[in-house]
Amino acid sequence: AIQLRSPPAAMSLAQQKRDFMDFVDQMGYMPSIRSMVSKEERRLLLNVDDLRSFNRDLALALMRSPAEYLPAFEEALREIVTNHDPSFAKQGAANEFRIGVVGSFGAHHVSPRQLGSALLNSVVRVEGIVTKCSLVRPKVVMSKHWCPTTKQFTTKQYRDLTSLTGAATGSAYPTKDSDGNLLETEYGLCEYMDCQTVHLQEMPERAPPGQLPRSVEVILEADLVDSTKPGDRLHITGIHRALPSKANQSGTFKTLVLGNHVRLLTKHLGSAQFTEEDVRHIKEVSRRPDALPLLAESVAPSVFGHDFEKRALLLMLLGGTERNLANGTHLRGDINILMLGDPSTAKSQLLRAVMRTAPLAISTTGRGSSGVGLTAAVTSDEETGAKRLEAGGGGVAHRRG
């Protein structure tokens, strides 16, 4: 069970903003803010380790009660940007300046299986594989309406169940003002924000033996949309929230993660880091005349015999050389093999050895191959009916970068 410390007493909004501005000044974050503005970006990465060095209680409060502290920090960030570059701060919606949390999370660094009730409404870092991605859709943030009778504009702010700044307002546009006068919606003056839903699944190699990997739904907004695709392995930092569902009489709630930072792991996993000693040993083995038999014997050493099968698996692991011919034809360097044999002849053991050796590999069964496909499929969401892209076994395990 995860044991968490209780957060300190809540502070006022003004005190939270003052603490964040003091943190920016003392911990040297102004160059990062200037760089963010020069690149026309709207998300500042806040390292929670720096916040712990500045004020340990403030860091604990942010981790345990992000809904109270993140809006204050983001409002303070907007004030800092406004003082630095007023013209840039006036572009776009008022809530477009965001803060992404990075650093060491300790007990808050979990997999989808470990997302329990103890971490609700807390900042968490979840690691896994993206299996489904929805389409990017706009979400209304602010609408403007013109009243022909009074010759005045009316503005309405919108919040949904994932908002941190207040209760949900609903998405219906007003048709009359408080005096009953008709309103006309000026769609060109309304403000919208991109929104996307992805499903993050537990990494297969880290799932308990005999159990299916679990997944969690993650909501990405603004600049985080389209930052990942099915098959990517990543860390997502966000807030673990529980949302009420319609006609809920059982007392259970749907949980999801409101993402505020995405870090891809695929390239880090796909490119092995070799030391100088490893490189020296590799070169020594490459100069040996029996390099191929030696390496083939090292594949599944617990299985006796099957010399030709092991050589085939070794060549599949190493792969061939990609070629681009003069006429534009691209020849793939991937090697595929088909293993056929009687029962109990170590076929599965050999394939498991390959899966443990390859940096990116996943085992898929007949149902996994036919349900979604070995590559990918476009499916419909059961709740909203929206189209989404779902990765198959080949898409999840294929090398990237």
QUIVENPE-V305546 format. One record per residue. N is the residue number from 1. SS is DSSP state (H for helix, E for strand, C for the rest). NEAR is the number of other C-alpha atoms within 12 Angstrom. Layout:
n=N ss=SS near=NEAR
n=N ss=SS near=NEAR
//
This chain:
n=1 ss=C near=10
n=2 ss=C near=16
n=3 ss=C near=12
n=4 ss=C near=19
n=5 ss=C near=18
n=6 ss=C near=17
n=7 ss=C near=21
n=8 ss=C near=17
n=9 ss=C near=15
n=10 ss=C near=21
n=11 ss=C near=20
n=12 ss=C near=13
n=13 ss=H near=21
n=14 ss=H near=18
n=15 ss=H near=18
n=16 ss=H near=31
n=17 ss=H near=27
n=18 ss=H near=23
n=19 ss=H near=28
n=20 ss=H near=38
n=21 ss=H near=29
n=22 ss=H near=23
n=23 ss=H near=29
n=24 ss=H near=29
n=25 ss=H near=18
n=26 ss=H near=16
n=27 ss=C near=23
n=28 ss=C near=19
n=29 ss=C near=24
n=30 ss=H near=25
n=31 ss=H near=16
n=32 ss=H near=24
n=33 ss=H near=33
n=34 ss=H near=25
n=35 ss=H near=19
n=36 ss=H near=26
n=37 ss=H near=28
n=38 ss=H near=16
n=39 ss=C near=13
n=40 ss=C near=21
n=41 ss=C near=25
n=42 ss=C near=33
n=43 ss=E near=32
n=44 ss=E near=36
n=45 ss=E near=32
n=46 ss=E near=34
n=47 ss=E near=28
n=48 ss=H near=32
n=49 ss=H near=23
n=50 ss=H near=24
n=51 ss=H near=32
n=52 ss=H near=22
n=53 ss=H near=16
n=54 ss=H near=23
n=55 ss=C near=22
n=56 ss=H near=18
n=57 ss=H near=24
n=58 ss=H near=35
n=59 ss=H near=36
n=60 ss=H near=30
n=61 ss=H near=30
n=62 ss=H near=42
n=63 ss=H near=44
n=64 ss=H near=33
n=65 ss=C near=33
n=66 ss=H near=38
n=67 ss=H near=29
n=68 ss=H near=33
n=69 ss=H near=36
n=70 ss=H near=38
n=71 ss=H near=30
n=72 ss=H near=32
n=73 ss=H near=38
n=74 ss=H near=36
n=75 ss=H near=29
n=76 ss=H near=31
n=77 ss=H near=45
n=78 ss=H near=35
n=79 ss=H near=25
n=80 ss=H near=31
n=81 ss=H near=37
n=82 ss=H near=21
n=83 ss=H near=18
n=84 ss=H near=21
n=85 ss=C near=21
n=86 ss=H near=14
n=87 ss=H near=13
n=88 ss=H near=26
n=89 ss=H near=27
n=90 ss=C near=18
n=91 ss=C near=20
n=92 ss=C near=22
n=93 ss=C near=23
n=94 ss=C near=25
n=95 ss=C near=35
n=96 ss=C near=31
n=97 ss=C near=38
n=98 ss=E near=33
n=99 ss=E near=38
n=100 ss=E near=36
n=101 ss=E near=37
n=102 ss=E near=31
n=103 ss=C near=25
n=104 ss=C near=22
n=105 ss=C near=28
n=106 ss=H near=19
n=107 ss=H near=24
n=108 ss=H near=36
n=109 ss=E near=28
n=110 ss=E near=30
n=111 ss=E near=33
n=112 ss=H near=37
n=113 ss=H near=25
n=114 ss=H near=30
n=115 ss=C near=34
n=116 ss=C near=25
n=117 ss=H near=21
n=118 ss=H near=23
n=119 ss=H near=36
n=120 ss=C near=30
n=121 ss=C near=31
n=122 ss=C near=41
n=123 ss=E near=45
n=124 ss=E near=45
n=125 ss=E near=39
n=126 ss=E near=46
n=127 ss=E near=38
n=128 ss=E near=42
n=129 ss=E near=48
n=130 ss=E near=45
n=131 ss=E near=43
n=132 ss=E near=37
n=133 ss=E near=39
n=134 ss=E near=34
n=135 ss=C near=27
n=136 ss=C near=26
n=137 ss=E near=22
n=138 ss=E near=18
n=139 ss=E near=25
n=140 ss=E near=28
n=141 ss=E near=33
n=142 ss=E near=32
n=143 ss=E near=30
n=144 ss=E near=28
n=145 ss=E near=29
n=146 ss=E near=27
n=147 ss=E near=24
n=148 ss=C near=16
n=149 ss=C near=15
n=150 ss=C near=18
n=151 ss=C near=13
n=152 ss=E near=16
n=153 ss=E near=23
n=154 ss=E near=28
n=155 ss=E near=24
n=156 ss=E near=27
n=157 ss=E near=30
n=158 ss=C near=30
n=159 ss=C near=24
n=160 ss=C near=20
n=161 ss=C near=23
n=162 ss=C near=32
n=163 ss=C near=27
n=164 ss=C near=24
n=165 ss=C near=23
n=166 ss=C near=16
n=167 ss=C near=13
n=168 ss=C near=18
n=169 ss=C near=20
n=170 ss=C near=20
n=171 ss=C near=18
n=172 ss=C near=18
n=173 ss=C near=26
n=174 ss=C near=27
n=175 ss=C near=21
n=176 ss=E near=21
n=177 ss=C near=24
n=178 ss=C near=12
n=179 ss=C near=11
n=180 ss=C near=12
n=181 ss=C near=20
n=182 ss=E near=22
n=183 ss=C near=27
n=184 ss=E near=27
n=185 ss=E near=25
n=186 ss=C near=21
n=187 ss=H near=16
n=188 ss=H near=13
n=189 ss=H near=21
n=190 ss=C near=27
n=191 ss=E near=25
n=192 ss=E near=27
n=193 ss=E near=26
n=194 ss=E near=23
n=195 ss=E near=28
n=196 ss=E near=33
n=197 ss=E near=38
n=198 ss=E near=43
n=199 ss=E near=40
n=200 ss=E near=44
n=201 ss=E near=38
n=202 ss=C near=34
n=203 ss=C near=35
n=204 ss=H near=34
n=205 ss=H near=25
n=206 ss=H near=23
n=207 ss=C near=20
n=208 ss=C near=15
n=209 ss=C near=9
n=210 ss=C near=9
n=211 ss=C near=13
n=212 ss=C near=17
n=213 ss=C near=24
n=214 ss=C near=26
n=215 ss=E near=29
n=216 ss=E near=37
n=217 ss=E near=36
n=218 ss=E near=46
n=219 ss=E near=39
n=220 ss=E near=39
n=221 ss=E near=37
n=222 ss=H near=33
n=223 ss=H near=27
n=224 ss=H near=34
n=225 ss=C near=27
n=226 ss=C near=24
n=227 ss=C near=27
n=228 ss=C near=35
n=229 ss=C near=33
n=230 ss=C near=38
n=231 ss=C near=41
n=232 ss=C near=43
n=233 ss=E near=39
n=234 ss=E near=34
n=235 ss=E near=37
n=236 ss=E near=47
n=237 ss=E near=44
n=238 ss=E near=46
n=239 ss=E near=40
n=240 ss=E near=41
n=241 ss=E near=34
n=242 ss=E near=27
n=243 ss=E near=23
n=244 ss=C near=19
n=245 ss=C near=15
n=246 ss=C near=12
n=247 ss=C near=9
n=248 ss=C near=11
n=249 ss=C near=9
n=250 ss=C near=10
n=251 ss=C near=12
n=252 ss=C near=14
n=253 ss=C near=17
n=254 ss=E near=22
n=255 ss=E near=27
n=256 ss=E near=38
n=257 ss=E near=41
n=258 ss=E near=42
n=259 ss=E near=42
n=260 ss=E near=39
n=261 ss=E near=38
n=262 ss=E near=38
n=263 ss=E near=29
n=264 ss=E near=27
n=265 ss=C near=26
n=266 ss=H near=30
n=267 ss=H near=20
n=268 ss=H near=19
n=269 ss=H near=21
n=270 ss=H near=20
n=271 ss=C near=15
n=272 ss=C near=15
n=273 ss=C near=13
n=274 ss=C near=11
n=275 ss=C near=10
n=276 ss=H near=10
n=277 ss=H near=11
n=278 ss=H near=13
n=279 ss=H near=14
n=280 ss=H near=13
n=281 ss=H near=15
n=282 ss=H near=16
n=283 ss=H near=13
n=284 ss=H near=14
n=285 ss=H near=17
n=286 ss=H near=16
n=287 ss=C near=12
n=288 ss=C near=14
n=289 ss=C near=11
n=290 ss=C near=13
n=291 ss=H near=19
n=292 ss=H near=23
n=293 ss=H near=22
n=294 ss=H near=18
n=295 ss=H near=25
n=296 ss=H near=30
n=297 ss=H near=25
n=298 ss=C near=24
n=299 ss=C near=35
n=300 ss=C near=29
n=301 ss=C near=19
n=302 ss=C near=15
n=303 ss=C near=23
n=304 ss=C near=18
n=305 ss=C near=18
n=306 ss=C near=25
n=307 ss=H near=22
n=308 ss=H near=17
n=309 ss=H near=30
n=310 ss=H near=34
n=311 ss=H near=26
n=312 ss=H near=27
n=313 ss=H near=35
n=314 ss=H near=33
n=315 ss=H near=24
n=316 ss=H near=25
n=317 ss=H near=29
n=318 ss=H near=21
n=319 ss=C near=18
n=320 ss=C near=15
n=321 ss=C near=14
n=322 ss=C near=13
n=323 ss=E near=14
n=324 ss=E near=12
n=325 ss=C near=10
n=326 ss=C near=8
n=327 ss=C near=8
n=328 ss=C near=8
n=329 ss=C near=10
n=330 ss=E near=13
n=331 ss=E near=15
n=332 ss=C near=14
n=333 ss=C near=16
n=334 ss=C near=18
n=335 ss=C near=18
n=336 ss=C near=16
n=337 ss=C near=17
n=338 ss=C near=12
n=339 ss=C near=19
n=340 ss=C near=12
n=341 ss=C near=12
n=342 ss=C near=9
n=343 ss=C near=10
n=344 ss=C near=11
n=345 ss=C near=17
n=346 ss=C near=23
n=347 ss=H near=22
n=348 ss=H near=21
n=349 ss=H near=23
n=350 ss=H near=32
n=351 ss=H near=30
n=352 ss=H near=22
n=353 ss=H near=27
n=354 ss=H near=31
n=355 ss=H near=25
n=356 ss=H near=20
n=357 ss=H near=22
n=358 ss=C near=27
n=359 ss=C near=26
n=360 ss=C near=33
n=361 ss=C near=31
n=362 ss=C near=33
n=363 ss=C near=28
n=364 ss=C near=26
n=365 ss=C near=16
n=366 ss=H near=13
n=367 ss=H near=13
n=368 ss=H near=22
n=369 ss=H near=20
n=370 ss=H near=16
n=371 ss=H near=19
n=372 ss=C near=25
n=373 ss=C near=23
n=374 ss=C near=25
n=375 ss=C near=24
n=376 ss=E near=28
n=377 ss=E near=25
n=378 ss=E near=23
n=379 ss=E near=23
n=380 ss=E near=17
n=381 ss=C near=19
n=382 ss=C near=9
n=383 ss=C near=9
n=384 ss=C near=12
n=385 ss=C near=12
n=386 ss=C near=18
n=387 ss=E near=21
n=388 ss=E near=27
n=389 ss=E near=31
n=390 ss=E near=37
n=391 ss=E near=35
n=392 ss=C near=33
n=393 ss=H near=32
n=394 ss=H near=29
n=395 ss=H near=33
n=396 ss=H near=38
n=397 ss=H near=33
n=398 ss=C near=29
n=399 ss=C near=25
n=400 ss=C near=24
n=401 ss=C near=13
//
